[in-house]
């Protein structure tokens, strides 16, 4: 993955993945403190989407499950995260 717009697209897919399971989205909302309205307002914000990927990347099992659901390699979320704000500081 070499382009920021591809990273944003993958992070949006990750948000959709989270929203498809009540427990996952509930945990995301609890951990991040955001609400449904804020999610809708920030769905195009690369900084917010970086946080979505951070949440998924914090759980190896979730990374694998998301990758399988999205039909991507398990390394893709970390690659996408590096292209979003703050990604140059991470070691995924």
OpenMM code with the backbone's topology and positions (N, CA, C; nanometers):
from openmm import Vec3, app, unit

residues = "UNK UNK UNK UNK UNK UNK UNK UNK UNK UNK UNK UNK UNK UNK UNK UNK UNK UNK UNK UNK UNK UNK UNK UNK UNK UNK UNK UNK UNK UNK UNK UNK UNK UNK UNK UNK UNK UNK UNK UNK UNK UNK UNK UNK UNK UNK UNK UNK UNK UNK UNK UNK UNK UNK UNK UNK UNK UNK UNK UNK UNK UNK UNK UNK UNK UNK UNK UNK UNK UNK UNK UNK UNK UNK UNK UNK UNK UNK UNK UNK UNK UNK UNK UNK UNK UNK UNK UNK UNK UNK UNK UNK".split()
positions = [
    Vec3(0.0857, -0.1174, 0.0000),
    Vec3(0.0000, 0.0000, 0.0000),
    Vec3(0.0898, 0.1230, 0.0000),
    Vec3(0.0682, 0.2101, -0.0970),
    Vec3(0.1568, 0.3248, -0.1130),
    Vec3(0.0847, 0.4583, -0.1119),
    Vec3(-0.0458, 0.4574, -0.1095),
    Vec3(-0.1176, 0.5842, -0.1207),
    Vec3(-0.2079, 0.6074, -0.0005),
    Vec3(-0.2116, 0.7313, 0.0399),
    Vec3(-0.2939, 0.7679, 0.1552),
    Vec3(-0.4416, 0.7402, 0.1289),
    Vec3(-0.4893, 0.7643, 0.0078),
    Vec3(-0.6311, 0.7404, -0.0196),
    Vec3(-0.6660, 0.5917, -0.0077),
    Vec3(-0.5717, 0.5037, -0.0402),
    Vec3(-0.5949, 0.3599, -0.0202),
    Vec3(-0.5998, 0.3264, 0.1284),
    Vec3(-0.5150, 0.3922, 0.2057),
    Vec3(-0.5141, 0.3708, 0.3505),
    Vec3(-0.6445, 0.4189, 0.4124),
    Vec3(-0.6940, 0.5327, 0.3670),
    Vec3(-0.8210, 0.5859, 0.4170),
    Vec3(-0.9344, 0.4890, 0.3830),
    Vec3(-0.9335, 0.4370, 0.2622),
    Vec3(-1.0366, 0.3421, 0.2206),
    Vec3(-1.0339, 0.2157, 0.3062),
    Vec3(-0.9151, 0.1640, 0.3320),
    Vec3(-0.9045, 0.0441, 0.4150),
    Vec3(-0.9506, 0.0732, 0.5582),
    Vec3(-0.9188, 0.1908, 0.6095),
    Vec3(-0.9627, 0.2269, 0.7447),
    Vec3(-1.1143, 0.2415, 0.7508),
    Vec3(-1.1752, 0.2922, 0.6448),
    Vec3(-1.3223, 0.2970, 0.6410),
    Vec3(-1.3795, 0.1558, 0.6414),
    Vec3(-1.3157, 0.0656, 0.5665),
    Vec3(-1.3594, -0.0741, 0.5685),
    Vec3(-1.3482, -0.1315, 0.7096),
    Vec3(-1.2429, -0.0921, 0.7805),
    Vec3(-1.2246, -0.1377, 0.9184),
    Vec3(-1.3374, -0.0859, 1.0075),
    Vec3(-1.3786, 0.0371, 0.9856),
    Vec3(-1.4889, 0.0934, 1.0635),
    Vec3(-1.6185, 0.0189, 1.0343),
    Vec3(-1.6410, -0.0145, 0.9094),
    Vec3(-1.7590, -0.0942, 0.8726),
    Vec3(-1.7526, -0.2301, 0.9413),
    Vec3(-1.6342, -0.2904, 0.9379),
    Vec3(-1.6134, -0.4189, 1.0055),
    Vec3(-1.6503, -0.4083, 1.1536),
    Vec3(-1.6043, -0.3049, 1.2203),
    Vec3(-1.6371, -0.2864, 1.3621),
    Vec3(-1.7873, -0.2720, 1.3815),
    Vec3(-1.8508, -0.1955, 1.2936),
    Vec3(-1.9933, -0.1665, 1.3105),
    Vec3(-2.0832, -0.2868, 1.2843),
    Vec3(-2.0290, -0.3909, 1.2235),
    Vec3(-2.1097, -0.5090, 1.1924),
    Vec3(-2.1258, -0.6042, 1.3104),
    Vec3(-2.0627, -0.5730, 1.4214),
    Vec3(-2.0738, -0.6579, 1.5400),
    Vec3(-2.0972, -0.5682, 1.6617),
    Vec3(-2.2049, -0.5929, 1.7319),
    Vec3(-2.2432, -0.5088, 1.8458),
    Vec3(-2.1330, -0.5040, 1.9518),
    Vec3(-2.0729, -0.6173, 1.9810),
    Vec3(-1.9675, -0.6200, 2.0829),
    Vec3(-1.8445, -0.5413, 2.0399),
    Vec3(-1.8043, -0.5596, 1.9143),
    Vec3(-1.6850, -0.4875, 1.8643),
    Vec3(-1.7074, -0.3375, 1.8652),
    Vec3(-1.8196, -0.2919, 1.8091),
    Vec3(-1.8428, -0.1471, 1.8019),
    Vec3(-1.8647, -0.0912, 1.9420),
    Vec3(-1.9282, -0.1685, 2.0288),
    Vec3(-1.9473, -0.1236, 2.1663),
    Vec3(-1.8149, -0.1043, 2.2380),
    Vec3(-1.7238, -0.1980, 2.2175),
    Vec3(-1.5911, -0.1852, 2.2782),
    Vec3(-1.5161, -0.0666, 2.2197),
    Vec3(-1.5256, -0.0462, 2.0885),
    Vec3(-1.4612, 0.0669, 2.0239),
    Vec3(-1.5132, 0.1986, 2.0826),
    Vec3(-1.6444, 0.2096, 2.0951),
    Vec3(-1.7034, 0.3311, 2.1505),
    Vec3(-1.6589, 0.3533, 2.2944),
    Vec3(-1.6549, 0.2464, 2.3727),
    Vec3(-1.6147, 0.2577, 2.5130),
    Vec3(-1.4678, 0.2968, 2.5270),
    Vec3(-1.3828, 0.2348, 2.4474),
    Vec3(-1.2390, 0.2607, 2.4582),
    Vec3(-1.2040, 0.3998, 2.4076),
    Vec3(-1.2658, 0.4415, 2.2978),
    Vec3(-1.2290, 0.5692, 2.2364),
    Vec3(-1.3073, 0.6873, 2.2919),
    Vec3(-1.4241, 0.6602, 2.3473),
    Vec3(-1.5064, 0.7693, 2.3991),
    Vec3(-1.5844, 0.8442, 2.2918),
    Vec3(-1.5795, 0.7978, 2.1681),
    Vec3(-1.6575, 0.8626, 2.0625),
    Vec3(-1.7974, 0.8044, 2.0612),
    Vec3(-1.8888, 0.8797, 2.0028),
    Vec3(-2.0256, 0.8342, 1.9900),
    Vec3(-2.0633, 0.8207, 1.8441),
    Vec3(-2.1794, 0.7661, 1.8179),
    Vec3(-2.2240, 0.7453, 1.6801),
    Vec3(-2.2267, 0.8735, 1.5965),
    Vec3(-2.2669, 0.9835, 1.6564),
    Vec3(-2.2713, 1.1102, 1.5818),
    Vec3(-2.1306, 1.1520, 1.5409),
    Vec3(-2.0365, 1.1414, 1.6322),
    Vec3(-1.8991, 1.1778, 1.6014),
    Vec3(-1.8410, 1.0872, 1.4926),
    Vec3(-1.8757, 0.9604, 1.4958),
    Vec3(-1.8278, 0.8692, 1.3906),
    Vec3(-1.8759, 0.9179, 1.2551),
    Vec3(-2.0035, 0.9509, 1.2448),
    Vec3(-2.0572, 0.9987, 1.1170),
    Vec3(-1.9893, 1.1276, 1.0734),
    Vec3(-1.9602, 1.2149, 1.1679),
    Vec3(-1.8965, 1.3429, 1.1350),
    Vec3(-1.7509, 1.3270, 1.0943),
    Vec3(-1.6853, 1.2214, 1.1415),
    Vec3(-1.5408, 1.2083, 1.1208),
    Vec3(-1.5014, 1.0934, 1.0284),
    Vec3(-1.5978, 1.0372, 0.9580),
    Vec3(-1.5709, 0.9221, 0.8733),
    Vec3(-1.4696, 0.9526, 0.7615),
    Vec3(-1.4491, 1.0772, 0.7292),
    Vec3(-1.3518, 1.1156, 0.6270),
    Vec3(-1.2241, 1.1739, 0.6864),
    Vec3(-1.2135, 1.1770, 0.8170),
    Vec3(-1.0981, 1.2362, 0.8861),
    Vec3(-0.9863, 1.1334, 0.9012),
    Vec3(-0.8736, 1.1528, 0.8312),
    Vec3(-0.7641, 1.0562, 0.8400),
    Vec3(-0.7124, 1.0331, 0.9819),
    Vec3(-0.7176, 1.1334, 1.0660),
    Vec3(-0.6720, 1.1172, 1.2041),
    Vec3(-0.7657, 1.0240, 1.2807),
    Vec3(-0.8941, 1.0418, 1.2636),
    Vec3(-0.9921, 0.9532, 1.3265),
    Vec3(-0.9765, 0.8105, 1.2737),
    Vec3(-0.9621, 0.7987, 1.1422),
    Vec3(-0.9483, 0.6667, 1.0814),
    Vec3(-0.8198, 0.5983, 1.1257),
    Vec3(-0.7153, 0.6753, 1.1532),
    Vec3(-0.5928, 0.6177, 1.2095),
    Vec3(-0.6247, 0.5522, 1.3436),
    Vec3(-0.7103, 0.6168, 1.4213),
    Vec3(-0.7514, 0.5601, 1.5498),
    Vec3(-0.8300, 0.4321, 1.5346),
    Vec3(-0.9094, 0.4232, 1.4295),
    Vec3(-0.9832, 0.2989, 1.4015),
    Vec3(-0.8834, 0.1856, 1.3786),
    Vec3(-0.7828, 0.2119, 1.2963),
    Vec3(-0.6818, 0.1090, 1.2715),
    Vec3(-0.6017, 0.0780, 1.3967),
    Vec3(-0.5707, 0.1793, 1.4763),
    Vec3(-0.4995, 0.1544, 1.6020),
    Vec3(-0.5786, 0.0589, 1.6902),
    Vec3(-0.7087, 0.0786, 1.6963),
    Vec3(-0.7941, -0.0068, 1.7780),
    Vec3(-0.7870, -0.1517, 1.7293),
    Vec3(-0.7985, -0.1715, 1.6002),
    Vec3(-0.7929, -0.3075, 1.5456),
    Vec3(-0.6549, -0.3679, 1.5647),
    Vec3(-0.5512, -0.2895, 1.5410),
    Vec3(-0.4146, -0.3397, 1.5505),
    Vec3(-0.3742, -0.3761, 1.6934),
    Vec3(-0.4476, -0.3292, 1.7909),
    Vec3(-0.4171, -0.3603, 1.9306),
    Vec3(-0.4573, -0.5033, 1.9683),
    Vec3(-0.5276, -0.5723, 1.8795),
    Vec3(-0.5775, -0.7072, 1.9070),
    Vec3(-0.5437, -0.7969, 1.7880),
    Vec3(-0.4442, -0.8833, 1.8047),
    Vec3(-0.3987, -0.9683, 1.6943),
    Vec3(-0.5110, -1.0522, 1.6343),
    Vec3(-0.5970, -1.1052, 1.7186),
    Vec3(-0.7075, -1.1871, 1.6680),
    Vec3(-0.8021, -1.1028, 1.5824),
    Vec3(-0.8238, -0.9785, 1.6223),
    Vec3(-0.9111, -0.8915, 1.5454),
    Vec3(-0.8466, -0.8557, 1.4114),
    Vec3(-0.7156, -0.8365, 1.4111),
    Vec3(-0.6450, -0.8082, 1.2857),
    Vec3(-0.6682, -0.9227, 1.1871),
    Vec3(-0.6491, -1.0438, 1.2343),
    Vec3(-0.6659, -1.1612, 1.1485),
    Vec3(-0.8104, -1.1723, 1.1016),
    Vec3(-0.9043, -1.1523, 1.1917),
    Vec3(-1.0461, -1.1619, 1.1565),
    Vec3(-1.0847, -1.0542, 1.0554),
    Vec3(-1.0396, -0.9316, 1.0777),
    Vec3(-1.0675, -0.8228, 0.9834),
    Vec3(-1.0070, -0.8533, 0.8475),
    Vec3(-0.8835, -0.8986, 0.8453),
    Vec3(-0.8163, -0.9298, 0.7193),
    Vec3(-0.8938, -1.0368, 0.6421),
    Vec3(-0.9380, -1.1390, 0.7125),
    Vec3(-1.0162, -1.2443, 0.6473),
    Vec3(-1.1482, -1.1887, 0.5936),
    Vec3(-1.2144, -1.1078, 0.6737),
    Vec3(-1.3427, -1.0500, 0.6324),
    Vec3(-1.3265, -0.9568, 0.5125),
    Vec3(-1.2149, -0.8848, 0.5084),
    Vec3(-1.1914, -0.7878, 0.4013),
    Vec3(-1.1213, -0.8504, 0.2801),
    Vec3(-1.0748, -0.9734, 0.2948),
    Vec3(-1.0053, -1.0386, 0.1852),
    Vec3(-0.8696, -0.9777, 0.1560),
    Vec3(-0.7996, -0.9390, 0.2629),
    Vec3(-0.6675, -0.8767, 0.2488),
    Vec3(-0.5659, -0.9544, 0.3314),
    Vec3(-0.4396, -0.9260, 0.3069),
    Vec3(-0.3333, -0.9857, 0.3878),
    Vec3(-0.3358, -0.9237, 0.5271),
    Vec3(-0.3053, -1.0011, 0.6305),
    Vec3(-0.3065, -0.9477, 0.7672),
    Vec3(-0.2094, -0.8311, 0.7886),
    Vec3(-0.1127, -0.8139, 0.7000),
    Vec3(-0.0170, -0.7042, 0.7136),
    Vec3(-0.0732, -0.5705, 0.6646),
    Vec3(-0.1799, -0.5756, 0.5848),
    Vec3(-0.2335, -0.4543, 0.5234),
    Vec3(-0.2795, -0.3478, 0.6233),
    Vec3(-0.3485, -0.3826, 0.7310),
    Vec3(-0.3891, -0.2777, 0.8243),
    Vec3(-0.2700, -0.1991, 0.8811),
    Vec3(-0.1619, -0.2678, 0.9138),
    Vec3(-0.0435, -0.1981, 0.9666),
    Vec3(0.0201, -0.1107, 0.8589),
    Vec3(0.0240, -0.1600, 0.7371),
    Vec3(0.0778, -0.0792, 0.6271),
    Vec3(-0.0066, 0.0458, 0.6064),
    Vec3(-0.1379, 0.0285, 0.6101),
    Vec3(-0.2280, 0.1429, 0.5941),
    Vec3(-0.2083, 0.2416, 0.7080),
    Vec3(-0.1945, 0.1905, 0.8290),
    Vec3(-0.1790, 0.2785, 0.9458),
    Vec3(-0.0558, 0.3667, 0.9336),
    Vec3(0.0516, 0.3126, 0.8769),
    Vec3(0.1748, 0.3912, 0.8611),
    Vec3(0.1559, 0.5100, 0.7683),
    Vec3(0.0570, 0.5046, 0.6798),
    Vec3(0.0337, 0.6125, 0.5840),
    Vec3(-0.0575, 0.7226, 0.6381),
    Vec3(-0.1181, 0.6982, 0.7523),
    Vec3(-0.2103, 0.7958, 0.8107),
    Vec3(-0.1379, 0.8792, 0.9167),
    Vec3(-0.1988, 0.9895, 0.9609),
    Vec3(-0.1317, 1.0766, 1.0574),
    Vec3(-0.0774, 1.0020, 1.1784),
    Vec3(0.0481, 1.0304, 1.2104),
    Vec3(0.1157, 0.9682, 1.3237),
    Vec3(0.1758, 0.8328, 1.2925),
    Vec3(0.1511, 0.7810, 1.1752),
    Vec3(0.1972, 0.6485, 1.1378),
    Vec3(0.3472, 0.6356, 1.1264),
    Vec3(0.4127, 0.7467, 1.1009),
    Vec3(0.5583, 0.7424, 1.0894),
    Vec3(0.6260, 0.7204, 1.2242),
    Vec3(0.5510, 0.7293, 1.3314),
    Vec3(0.6056, 0.7121, 1.4658),
    Vec3(0.5826, 0.5716, 1.5214),
    Vec3(0.5134, 0.4868, 1.4451),
    Vec3(0.4716, 0.3562, 1.4954),
    Vec3(0.5633, 0.2446, 1.4490),
    Vec3(0.5587, 0.1355, 1.5227),
    Vec3(0.6358, 0.0177, 1.4868),
    Vec3(0.5451, -0.1042, 1.4828),
    Vec3(0.4504, -0.1072, 1.3925),
    Vec3(0.3629, -0.2250, 1.3757),
    Vec3(0.4333, -0.3226, 1.2876),
] * unit.nanometer
topology = app.Topology()
chain = topology.addChain("A")
for resn in residues:
    res = topology.addResidue(resn, chain)
    for name in ("N", "CA", "C"):
        topology.addAtom(name, app.Element.getBySymbol(name[0]), res)
